[in-house]
Amino acid sequence: MNWTVLGASGLIGRHVVARLRTTGETVFAPGRTDAGIYERRLGHVIYAIGLTADFRQRPFDTVQAHVSRLAEILQRTDFDSLLYLSSTRVYMHAEDSSEDAPLSVRSQDPSDLYNLSKLMGESLCLHSGRPSVRVARLSNVIAGEDTDTDNFVPSIVRAARAGCIVLHTALDSAKDYIHIEDVAELLPRIAVQGRERLYNVASGVQVSHAQWIELLAAQTGCKVEVASGAPTVRFAPIDIRRVQREFGYIPRPVLSILNFAADPI
């Protein structure tokens, strides 16, 4: 089976490429400016192009990655299927996190630029006229070697190794996290075998800041400070019943991935 992974240099893309090649699949991983994507059959496409922590400082790049580039791919390339990677962040203002739940966004909120761009990308996919185009809403992905981003867990790992974690959100804040190996295994299955058009890809379990901090403090001996007046930030638990029913998915425990933090500081 032939695959194309767009955004293969990113965390998710490179793990998906590695997983596919391990299972004997043929994978094309073009660079950002490779015009060859318009001249060949792409097979099954994983669209992993996107911005995460720096989207507030790069609004035009965010829309380009999540919408404009996607539109070009949908219109101009030859593929068998395409799986667009969206985000469970779109449930930020929702109480119901099932895939068919109505969602709300606030254009005046700079944080919602990300949600708006992802939802526009989803809408393009779902109304492209091609039933083999699907969407996966990914939760917060955790990978043991992912220490170079500004996302929450990598940032506190770096702080723990430096000796002190300073939190600007309360210890009872919590999010859904998913193990990178679960992501790499599920995405190709959804792309080819999915009976639905839209899937939540998450663990379905919220992990609090306190749980991460307890592990890191035990492994590194770091000090922990919580900023005065730090707010509690919690999202609705992510509904993963669809992916569980269809693929028999059992999430890996994400907290175990922090064993790597015990490496010498």
C-alpha positions in Angstrom: 0.0 0.0 0.0 1.3 3.5 -0.9 1.2 6.4 1.6 2.0 10.0 1.6 2.6 11.8 4.9 2.5 15.6 4.6 4.2 17.3 7.5 6.5 14.3 8.0 9.1 16.4 9.8 6.8 17.1 12.7 6.3 15.0 15.8 3.2 13.2 14.6 4.3 12.9 11.0 7.7 11.3 11.7 6.1 8.7 14.0 3.5 7.8 11.5 6.2 7.5 8.8 8.2 5.2 11.1 5.2 3.1 12.0 4.2 2.6 8.4 7.7 1.7 7.2 8.0 -0.8 10.1 4.9 -2.6 8.8 6.3 -2.7 5.3 4.4 0.1 3.7 5.8 2.4 1.0 5.9 5.9 2.3 6.5 9.2 0.4 7.4 12.0 2.8 7.8 15.2 0.7 9.4 18.3 1.9 7.4 21.5 2.4 8.2 22.9 -1.1 8.2 19.6 -3.0 6.1 20.2 -6.1 6.2 16.5 -6.9 3.1 16.0 -4.9 1.1 17.4 -7.9 2.7 15.1 -10.4 2.2 11.7 -8.9 -0.5 9.5 -7.4 -0.2 9.9 -3.6 -2.1 6.8 -2.4 -3.4 7.3 1.1 -2.5 10.7 2.5 -2.0 11.7 6.2 -2.3 15.5 6.4 -0.2 16.3 9.4 0.7 19.9 8.5 -0.1 22.4 11.3 1.0 24.8 14.0 0.5 24.3 17.7 1.9 26.4 20.6 3.0 29.4 18.5 -0.2 29.9 16.5 -1.0 33.1 18.4 2.1 34.8 17.1 1.7 33.4 13.6 -2.0 33.8 12.6 -1.4 33.9 8.8 0.9 30.8 8.9 -1.8 29.0 11.0 -4.5 29.6 8.4 -2.1 28.7 5.6 -1.2 25.4 7.2 -4.7 24.4 8.4 -6.8 25.7 5.5 -5.1 27.2 2.4 -2.5 24.4 1.9 -5.2 21.8 2.5 -7.5 23.3 -0.1 -4.7 23.0 -2.7 -4.1 19.4 -1.8 -7.8 18.6 -2.0 -8.2 20.3 -5.4 -5.0 19.5 -7.2 -3.7 16.1 -6.1 -4.5 12.5 -7.0 -5.1 10.4 -3.9 -7.0 7.3 -2.7 -7.9 8.7 0.7 -6.9 11.6 2.9 -7.0 12.0 6.7 -6.8 15.5 8.0 -5.5 16.0 11.5 -7.6 18.4 13.5 -7.7 18.9 17.3 -9.9 18.1 20.3 -9.1 21.8 21.2 -12.3 22.6 19.1 -14.3 21.4 22.2 -12.8 24.2 24.3 -16.2 25.9 24.8 -18.3 22.7 24.6 -19.8 20.5 27.3 -20.4 17.6 24.9 -17.2 16.2 23.2 -18.8 13.7 20.9 -17.9 14.0 17.2 -21.4 15.2 16.2 -21.8 17.8 19.0 -22.4 21.4 18.0 -19.4 23.7 18.7 -19.0 27.4 19.5 -16.1 29.7 18.8 -15.4 33.4 19.6 -13.7 35.3 16.8 -12.7 38.0 19.2 -10.7 35.5 21.3 -7.2 35.2 19.8 -7.0 31.6 21.1 -9.9 30.7 18.9 -8.1 31.5 15.7 -6.7 28.0 16.0 -10.1 26.4 16.5 -11.6 28.4 13.6 -8.9 27.4 11.2 -9.1 23.7 12.2 -12.9 23.7 11.8 -12.6 25.4 8.4 -10.2 22.6 7.4 -12.6 20.0 8.7 -15.5 21.6 6.7 -13.4 21.6 3.5 -12.7 17.9 4.0 -16.2 16.9 4.8 -17.7 18.8 1.9 -15.1 18.1 -0.7 -17.3 15.6 -2.5 -14.9 12.8 -1.8 -16.2 10.2 0.8 -12.6 8.9 1.3 -11.6 12.1 3.0 -11.8 11.9 6.8 -10.9 13.9 9.9 -9.2 12.9 13.1 -9.4 15.3 16.1 -6.3 14.6 18.0 -5.9 15.2 21.8 -2.6 16.4 23.4 0.0 14.0 22.0 2.8 12.9 24.4 6.1 11.4 23.2 9.1 10.6 25.4 11.7 12.5 23.3 9.4 15.5 22.5 11.3 18.0 24.6 11.7 20.9 22.2 8.2 22.4 22.0 6.4 24.9 24.2 3.6 22.5 24.9 2.8 22.0 28.6 4.4 18.6 29.3 7.7 19.1 27.4 8.0 22.6 29.0 7.7 21.2 32.6 10.0 18.4 31.8 12.7 20.9 30.8 11.9 23.0 33.9 12.2 19.9 36.1 15.6 19.0 34.7 16.7 22.6 35.4 15.6 22.2 39.0 12.3 24.2 39.4 8.9 24.1 37.8 6.8 27.3 38.0 3.1 26.7 37.1 0.9 29.5 35.8 -2.2 27.3 35.9 -3.5 25.5 39.0 -2.5 22.0 40.0 -6.1 20.8 39.5 -6.0 21.9 35.9 -6.4 18.8 33.6 -6.4 17.8 30.0 -6.8 14.6 27.9 -3.4 13.3 26.7 -2.7 10.5 24.2 0.4 8.3 23.7 2.2 8.9 20.4 2.3 5.1 19.7 -1.5 5.0 19.9 -1.7 7.9 17.4 0.8 6.2 15.0 -1.2 3.0 15.1 -4.7 4.5 14.9 -4.3 7.1 12.1 -3.5 4.7 9.2 -6.4 2.4 10.3 -8.9 5.3 10.4 -7.6 6.6 7.0 -8.2 3.3 5.2 -10.8 1.4 7.2 -12.9 4.2 8.8 -16.7 3.8 8.4 -17.3 7.3 9.7 -15.9 10.7 8.4 -14.9 12.2 11.8 -13.1 10.6 14.8 -11.9 11.7 18.2 -8.4 10.3 18.8 -7.7 10.7 22.5 -7.3 8.6 25.7 -10.7 9.6 27.2 -8.9 10.2 30.5 -8.0 13.5 32.0 -4.6 13.9 33.6 -4.1 16.7 36.1 -1.1 19.0 36.4 -0.7 17.6 39.9 -0.2 14.0 38.5 2.5 15.2 36.1 4.2 17.3 38.7 4.2 14.4 41.3 6.0 12.1 38.8 8.5 14.7 37.8 9.3 15.8 41.3 9.8 12.2 42.3 12.1 11.5 39.4 14.2 14.7 39.4 13.9 16.1 42.9 12.9 19.5 41.4 11.1 22.3 43.4 7.6 23.3 42.4 6.0 26.7 42.6 2.5 27.7 41.6 2.0 31.4 40.6 -0.3 33.4 42.8 -3.9 33.4 41.5 -3.1 30.7 38.9 -6.5 29.7 37.3 -7.8 26.2 36.9 -8.1 25.2 33.3 -10.1 22.0 32.5 -11.6 20.7 29.3 -14.6 18.4 29.0 -13.5 14.7 28.9 -13.1 13.6 25.3 -15.7 11.0 24.0 -13.8 8.1 22.4 -16.6 5.7 22.1 -16.6 5.8 18.3 -13.0 4.8 17.9 -13.3 2.2 20.6 -16.3 0.6 19.0 -14.9 0.5 15.5 -11.2 -0.3 16.2 -11.2 -2.0 19.6 -9.0 0.8 20.9 -7.5 0.5 24.4 -5.5 3.6 25.3 -1.9 3.2 26.6 -1.3 4.9 30.0 0.3 8.3 29.2 1.9 8.9 32.6 4.4 6.0 32.1 6.0 7.9 29.2 7.7 10.2 31.8 10.2 7.5 32.8 12.6 9.2 30.4 12.6 12.2 32.7 14.7 10.2 35.2 17.8 10.7 32.9 20.6 12.7 34.5 19.9 16.4 34.6 
